Amino acid sequence: MAQAIWLKSSNLLSGTSPEVCSLLMGFAGRLPLALSLLASAWSLRSREGPPPQTLFAEPPAGYTFQRFGVSEDGKSACGLFHFETKADITQHDVVVAVATYAGRHEMMRSKHYPFHTQQLPPGALLVYFTNSAMEGQMISATDNSTDTSYQAAQDRFMHVWRFVASDCLGTGRMRWFLMLDDDAVVSFGRLGIFMRAFEKTVGDPLKQQQLLGRTTTWMKRPEVFGGNGILATGALMQALGKLPGSAWSKAVSDTIYDGQHFYYDATISMLVRGPTFPANVMRRFLSGPFGIKLWLNNVQDQVNRVLVRCGGVPRSEYESCMSFEGSAKLAITLHKVKTPATWEAASYIFSKFGTPKVSDYSKFFVE
């Protein structure tokens, strides 16, 4: 069963058909993705279920995101977001969380949501975490949670990690967890093939504690980059869920760079480098598949760099100017995708470079 959830305090759309949900979310037309990949490429386990479920949730009214307090139990973790209805099933192949805020709601409705829900496969749960009520048709309550600062965004990401790891969604033992920026996109078809390659080469994600993502060549410490998404195995999420609040707080304080701001991806990396986790817990990739291999390894906004490299030419030119890269076919996530040109580029990259094979991704797991 595929599900898409907006975490907020009302279950206004619970049980609504996918067609109605698409209209309510401002679906302006299908993007040219190669959706034929999904039937053959995704399924880790065959499963049928009810239509996607759409919920709404946000922080409790009046709540302002703060750094973690020292808590020894999971009760405070589950109070970080407010919602009424939990997921319908208790185990998922993958849970995908997208952290966003009020200023991005229109983009989420009109672009990000339809881009992903039209390719959402069985066994996947897509969850949007936001800081305030949705505007227009989506609004069901107002609150004072309007902090849109960079600092608040980093706190929100950390809250999402702890919320999901503590099983506050009620999803039980997920096999995989993907944390995604609201200006990043994922190809679920390719992601499924990548996961199968992991299971074939490394092992069961419910037994292997692993954190996977793009390496941060611009940082001194070994870290994964959150912009292109961070993928965690179910075993790692279970282990994270057992950590006390004090461990999360310490990881936050240890990654403050200027005394005021911190980066959530550095914090997650710091957290798993602790003695609780295996020494090889992080798998950091440079040449994909979290993004693409570029001529500049320290570029964070890869999609815009592709447009610069391609001279801003229309989609018919993308393949010729990127063919030498060799990694566009394997990219499972792309970042940043915010403008019409970058949405067009992302759609093209995900659909026009052929279907990857499990063997294409297996090479990433060879030591």
Secondary structure, 3 states (H helix, E strand, C coil): CCEEEEECCCCCCCCCCHHHHHHHCCCCCCCCCCCHHHHHHCCCCCCCCCCCCCCCCECCCCCCCCCCCCCCCCHHHHCCCECCCCCCCCCCCEEEEEECCHHHHHHHHHHHHHHHHCCCCCCEEEEEECCCCCCHHHCCCCCCCCCCCHHHHHHHHHHHHHHHHCCCCCCCCCCEEEEEECCEEECHHHHHHHHHHHHHHCCCCCCCCCEEEEECCCCCCCCEECCCCEEEEHHHHHHHHCCCHHHHHHHHHHCECCCCCECHHHHHHHHHCCCCCCCCCEEEECCCCECCCCCCCCCCCHHHHHHHHCCCCCHHHHHHHHCCCCCHHHCCEEECCCCHHHHHHHHHHHHCCCCCCHHHHHHHHCC
